[in-house]
Amino acid sequence: MASEEASGGPRRSRREPEGCVSRGDKYSVLLPTYNERENLPLIVWLLVKSFSESGINYEIIIIDDGSPDGTREVAEQLEKIYGSDTILLRPREKKLGLGTAYIHGMKHATGNYIIIMDADLSHHVTNFLFCRKQKEGNFDIVSGTRYKGNGGVYGWDLKRKIISRGANFITQILLRPGASDLTGSFRLYRKEVLQKLVEKCVSKGYVFQMEMIVRARQLNYTIGEVPISFVDRVYGESKLGGNEIVSFLKGLLTLFATT
Amino acid sequence: AVPSLPAVPMTKLAQWLWALALLGCTWAALATGALGLELPSSCREVLWPLPAYLLVSAGCYALGTVGYRVATFHDCEDAARELQSQIQEARADLARRGMRF
């Protein structure tokens, strides 16, 4: 059943979903948030617009980890505007990490596919492309890549590009993962695939996303790719310090030695 | 039917160590003539420093590849611009629907 928008317009259509996405499919978008008061309304608006226009059945699950900046209030307003069938609030007490946020979100997801993405507007909203790509190849996972096709970035200086490409090069050589962008976090999973993978993965941060793909390959899941644009933060701050690089390398070597 | 052991795939580290050990032994055997294999001395002259050459080539390949990829890293001007206009639209529409920022 297609989601309704609560107020403000007779928008909801009976149109056929585009691109061979069937009526029976529902896509749950998981948005873990921490201090995203500025970005959250915008990302939700973009998702609603994009899914409505393509006639795809969806829901958005917001998992706020007790943000002190009022993200939760903003989420509650969105729930009022769009309805609690479309916007599900499943907050947590404090910052508990991404893996557990996914587990928590999935418990309440009624879709058969899960989309994960960043809530800070760094991922240009092209969710429909993921849905379509998944159908094209009947993939278990569709991974957004910044490194292929017309995928790319905006707002990165030379240093950041070098680090990104260098890290990816080492990762490809060591892990031969079969996916071009391992640290990206814009992905679509079949729900049961994500459930299985989150149980098995133990790392944190960037490495967690890498481990998901590596474990997926071990379990012989199929992975498709879609180019994505990563637009560096419009509001808020971005961090890529020495600490992150060190923990990335440690995580990479651990995966190298254990998988 | 003969029961077989479940295959445990080798870790990537194990694969690398295996490959290096194999290549290393082959090189050592050929380069030192340990197997009684007498190769013409021109071959041995090339063979002896081969690992060093390969290492340097690998380094150059790595630098070249990463350099090329950095240079051709796509800059998404369109996406950034589209995002900006989408933000304007979003703020206006949400405000109409009663959102208090």
Interface residues (C-beta under 8 A of the other chain):
Chain A: S7 G8 P41 L42 W45 L46 V74 Q77 L78 K80 I81 L121 H124 Y147 N150 G151 G152 V153 Y154 G155 W156 L158 K161 I162 S164 R165 G166 F169 L174 L175 R176 Q218 S229 F230 V231 V234 L255 F256 A257 T258 T259
Chain B: P9 T11 K12 L13 A62 T65 V66 R69 V70 F73 H74 D75 C76 E77 A79 A80 E82 L83 Q84 Q86 I87 A90 R91 D93 L94 R96 R97 G98 M99 R100 F101
